[in-house]
């Protein structure tokens, strides 16, 4: 389960930042997660809880923002969503798309810290 190693890496980053700021408490970690990242949201949330047990992060929350798949449609010459992961076509014109702009994210975007 690679979600556990991802959760542990997120906590490592949070710990480094908390220490850099003088040992502040990490209230929440904000993560952007795309469906093409290869990470299952529910598995990551579960792994995060497991990784936090009996640590300084026991009360920290992982807040996940799901990022939709956005492609550049050659026919529309615009950024567009796709129908689904299984149907990778522009929602406006149904043209198959290959130029992915968003949806691969696995990004720690913010930390909520408290003294």
N, C-alpha and C positions, 0 to 999 in steps of 0.2 A: 504494500500500500504506500505509494509515493506521497500521498497526501500528508502522512505523518512527518516525513522528512521536510516537506514544504512548511508545515506548521512549525516545526522546530527551527527552521531557517528564519521564518517570520519573527519568532520570539528572540532569536539571536540578534536580529537587526534592532528590534525594540529594546532589548537589554542594552545594547551598545549606545543607542541614543539616550536612553534614560540615564545611564552612567555619565555620558558626555554632558548632560544637563544637570549634573549634581545629584543623581540618585532619585529623581522624581518618579512618581508612580505612573504606570501605563494603564489608563482607564479603558482605552479601546484602540484597536488596530483597524484601519479602513483599507479594504482591498478591492481592487477592480478586477473582475474575473470574466473572461470571455468564454463562450461555448467551445471555441477552437483551441483553448489552452491545454486541453487534455486532463483537466482537473474537475472532479465531481464535487459540486458545492457541498452537498450533504456529508460526503466523506471527509472533506476538509474541515467542516465545522466540528464533526465528531473527533477528528484527529487533533484539532486545536484544543478541545476540552481535555483530551487525554494528555496532551503535552503540557498543559497548564497546571495539572494536578500537583499539589504540594510544592508549588513554586511561588515566586513573587507575583506571578501572573494569574494566580488562581481566581481572581475576581475580574480579570480583564475580559473584554468582549471582542469578538471578531465580527466586524460588520462588512458584509460583502455586497458590493454593487455589481449587479450583473450587466455586462456590456453587450449590447446586441451586435450581431454581425452586420457590418457595413462594407459595401464594395463600391468600386468606381465602375459604373455601367458605361461601357463604350458607346452603346447606342444612344442613351440619354445624355451622355457627357455630364454626368452628375453622380454625387454620392447617393447610394440607395441601400435600403435594407434588402435582405433576401427573404424568400418565402420561409425557409427553414434550413437547418444543417443538411438535411437530406435533399432539399430542392434548392440548389445554389443558383437561383435565377433572380433577376431584378424584379421587385414587386410591382413596378410600374409597367414594364414592357415585356417581361418574361424572357429576356435575353440571358443566356448563361453567363455567369460572371466568374472571373478568376483573379481580379485585382482586389485583394482583401485589404481594407483600410483599418477596420476595427473588428475585434472578436477573438483575437489571440491573447488578449491581456491577462497577465498574472502580475499585478502591480500593487505593491504596498504604497498607497497614495497619501496616507496621513496617519499620524498617531495623535491620540487624545491623551494629554499628559496632565497630571495634577501633582501639586507639591504636598 
